[in-house]
Amino acid sequence: MSRLSRRTFLKSSTIAAGLTVIPGRSVYPQGRSAATSYAANEKLNIAGIGVGGRGGGHVEPSFQENLVAVCDTSQGAVDGCLRRVEGWSKDQGANKPLPVGFSDYRELFDKMVNQIDAVFVATPDHHHAPVSLRAIRNGKHVYCEKPLTYDIAEARQLTLAAREHKVATQMGNQGRAGEAWRVLCEMIWAGLVGQVTEVHVWTDRPGIASRFWWPQGGSRPAGVDPVPAGLNWDVWLGPAPERPYLDVYKEGRFQGKRVYQPFVWRGWWDFGTGALGDIGCHAISGIFSALKIEHAAATWLVKDSGDTTEEMFPSSSIIGWEIPQRNAMPACKLFWYDGGYYPPREVGELAAGQEYPDNGLIVVGDKGKLTTHGGTPRLLPEAKMKDFQKPAALIPRCESDHFREWVAACKGGQPAFSNFDHAGPLTEFVLLGNLALRAGVGQRVEWDGPNLRCTNRPELNRLVQREYRSGWTR
């Protein structure tokens, strides 16, 4: 992995952190290099990698450009995507050719690399970096779902590769196109809560009493199930260690629930990044910008449910980060709660009988507090909102949606607000919390951010950059 000196990396980070079966021939033009200039009405040739689930939401905006290839390990997802595209084309009289379908993105790049300009990536977490790096190194613009990568080192690699190849990038934390994080930054920068000392962030993932998302806290079930027709299981495993396919849990507390697909792969160390990886890049993005965080000094596991295994994340956890001083901003702490854990009641100034909502954030300063768990940031206690006046807008607003913001950047517009100069360092910070889970309750993980290494627990450094299975490269 490329290394940077502290000064070089932090300087370059700061520059952009704030802006941040099927027809055999194609009638689309050859793809262009990332440095190519586009006229405003030109269409991008986009490849979609992962078109079921979350990726399905990117199919229609990509069709508004030129969706030239789609890839998914599920043939059902590919077929469903092609039916949608065919329907839109007929409805709009567009007469566009159907995209070419694949089950292996390596084949897609081998056969069509010269016919695409950009890709969106909506695979499980363990594929994010291999796909994105392959695209970037071929000069293709990249939109990648969150978390940006599976491991910390991959996040740094993507940040550097995107700069080197001068491609337009965006991570799919869609709230970054919205108003709330901008107002959060502007309220903090206006001094409305004074100097920030603590931040508390929580989520209902992976499950609370009122809502179950996916299994965590357990071991791999015994047995083997037949691989479903139309599923390329070997490619789905990708760079992760080989294992047999399993469909549902046949006994135990997760009986009847899916084991790996769809969506529930998130709770497995080999494929996902847990509750933190799922929601952290959404929930922490705004405060990461507001506090101008570069990296953490340390992280530790405050509390967990005691059911972590070598296979799965715990069903609940509390994780803390220590953030060092940044210029005029003093050192502070950030705490993460998932699976039914919440901040102490006094932090949120909860009244008798009042409970925390499923997801939220509270900022504690030496002169006040604010919260975002109602949507737009609000001061605490609520009485302080009576005479509240929103501070001056300092951050440009997004004039479109999150995906189209990236499309505009691909065509030479302003960098997208979750480009990899923001998303890479943010993902490094978020995934550092998973090292705390590996270390155990109360074990402090001292962190050298610029060099991506744990200084007091060197045995954890093997987890900073994983080994890929044979046949897969980073």
Helices and strands as residue ranges (DSSP letters): H 6-16, E 45-49, G 53-58, H 59-64, E 66-71, H 75-92, E 100-102, H 105-112, G 113-115, E 118-121, G 125-127, H 128-137, E 141-145, H 152-165, E 169-172, G 174-177, H 180-189, E 196-202, E 207-208, E 211-212, H 233-237, G 264-267, H 274-283, H 285-290, E 298-304, E 317-323, E 332-338, E 360-365, E 369-371, E 378-380, G 382-385, H 402-410, H 420-439, E 445-448, E 453-454, G 458-463
